[in-house]
Amino acid sequence: MAAATTVAASISSCSSNGQTKEKKSTRDVLQALTSDVVPITVQERQVRIEKAQRLLTEQKMEALMLDAGTSMEYFTGISWWPSERPMIAIIPAKGNARYICPGFEEARLRELIKIGKDVYAWQEDESPYKQISVSLKDAGIQSGDIGIEERLRFFILDGIRKEASHLNYTSGDPVTMPCRMIKSTAELALMQKAADITSAAIKTGISQLREGMTQAELSSIINDAQQKLGGEPDFALALFGESSAFPHGSIKPRSLKKGDIVLMDCGCRVENYSSDITRTIVFGGEPTKRQHEIWNLEKKSQSAGFNAARIGAACEEVDAAARKVITDAGFGPGYKLPGLPHRTGHGIGMDVHEWGNMVKGNKQILQPGMCFSVEPTISIPGEFGVRLEDCAYMTEQGAKWFSQTAKSISEPFG
């Protein structure tokens, strides 16, 4: 039986009166899975800041400067839109976090602050960089290195350097990477919930497949399901037939036909922690021998990558193991097509793509708490592509999956 039919039957049979429900109403019975979600606590954020301060001291940095964005939220819990008006958080190696913000936003910022209390407001006709300089001076920082997190925008750094030229500015990666790359139990639980939601949403999408539907329609169904299940939809890429050979899609419109490969790459967020799952099936009828062969090769490659993920191994070993399966079958070599045109995986956490890429040259050692995808796409231009993607996390005993992996081309969730 085709995968679309198998999964559709299992989902649509869930009816309160024991009768099979119509496919079009499957989404109507979805209920949120997030009633037991526990947000990251202020106490955990304080522990994160303490770790950052230890690392700052070890790296001989005086402070870490954060722009509005993921790292600011990670450490302080404050979510702030990165506009042209700088709003900066500073974590000194010693002392409390402090904030620099537009004067008219001060009251709103103070409502959000849970860690630290010092706010340096600047008015529209004043320089925010002068206030940043004053805040560093008040923290007792007269010289030395200031760590700049990777996403702090250049115009802000340029303004700070001109205002406080007596300080040295360097990459804050040696502080932010070790903090954010190693996930806590609470973070893993949120990522597990996001994965559960995306898995259920993809199943819902499969149950709604119909001949003639567009890729955009399937994307909308899956994102709608992720939202109804309690996630914040992040993306739902749907690719049919030849379009599936493009890892991130083609601009050419495509409607679903019987016998098409259907590739779904989807993710959501729960309390701002991400999921990322891809499934590939065949719609309407028995898959061809060629589709079976490539799907099975992809499964073998993904399994090889996962099995290479061991405590003490380097990230690049995951890529090497997965890629070898594909090149040994005559594809590639390297990134050449047909074959695997990209890295085998990426780190994941609050951002769907974070540090910890599974790629040649990355000597980063796998440690407990690291999270990453394993997704060795096989792209065959002019035919189709197959990608199986699940995210894993490292434990003392080795790697574990967040999602139930695919068992066969007709059993996308085991």
C-alpha positions, 0 to 999 in steps of 0.5 A: 500500500502506498505511504499516503494511503497507509498514514491517511487511514491511520489518522482518519480512522480516529473518530469519536463515534467509531466511524471513519472521518472524511479526510477534509475534517482530519485537521478539525479534530487536532488538539494542542499537545502543549498542556504540559509544557514548562517554560525556561525558568528565570533560575535557569537563565541565571545559571546560563549567565553564571556560565557565561561569566566563567567563560568570560573570565577564562577567555580574559574578556571583560564583557559579552555584548548582545544585540536583540535576537536569539542570544539575548533571549537565551540569556535574559528571556527578553525577546526584542525586535532588532530595529534601527534603534539599538537595544543592547544587553551587556553581561559583564564578567563580574556584576549584573546584566545591564541594558541600553535602550531607546528612551521611549521604550524604557518602560516596556523594557523594564516590564520584561526584565527578570535578570539585572535592573540597570537600564541606560536609556538614550533619547532620539537626539542622543547617541546610543553608543555613548550610553553603551560606553557609560554602562561599560565604565559603570561596570568598572570596565576601562580596558580589555576585550569585549566579546561581540556575539555573532549576530550583533549588527555592524552599524552598532559595532562601528558606533561602539568602536568610535565611541569607546575606542580604548576597548578591544572588540573580539568574537564572543563565540568562545562564550556563546557557543559553549553555552547555547550548544549544550542543552539542558534537560528543560531545553531537550523537553521543549525540543521533544515537544516541538518534534512531536508536534511536527511529526503529527502535523506531517502525518496530517498533511499526508492524510490530506494528499489529493491529486491536483493539489499544489505544493503551497496547499500542502504546506498550508495544511501542515503549518495549520496543523502545527499551529492547532497542535500547539506549536508556532509554525516555522516552515513547511516545505512541500515538494512534488516530483522533479521539484524534490531534487531541489533541496530547498525547492524550485520556483516552478509551480507543481501539482500533485500527480499519482506516482509522484515523490512527495518531500515534506521538510517541516518545523515549528517552535515551542517556547522558541525551541525548534524542530526540523523533520523531513519525510519522503513518500510516494503518492498514489500507488506502488512506488517504482523500483527506482524510488524504492532503491533510492529511498532505501539508500537514503535510509541506509545513509541516515542510519550510518550517520546516526551510528557514527554520532558517538561521545568523543567523535568529531562532527565531521565523522557523522558527515563522512559516514553518511556520505560514504554510503551514497558515494559507494553507491556511485553518486557524487563524489563530494557534493557533485550531483547526482548525490548529496549536495550539502552537509549531512546535518546542522546544530539545532536549538532556539535557532533551527540552524545553530553551531555544530554542523555535521560537515567535513572539516568540523573537528568539534567533539560531540558532547552530551547535550549537543543537538543536530540533524541527520539529513543526507539528501540524495538529489537526482536532477530531472528525476527526484530527490529523497531526504529523511531528516530527524534530529538527535541529541547526545547523551552519555550513552550516545545519540538518541532521536527526537522523532520516530524515524521512517521505517520504509517508503510506505511507513514514514514514521516507523 
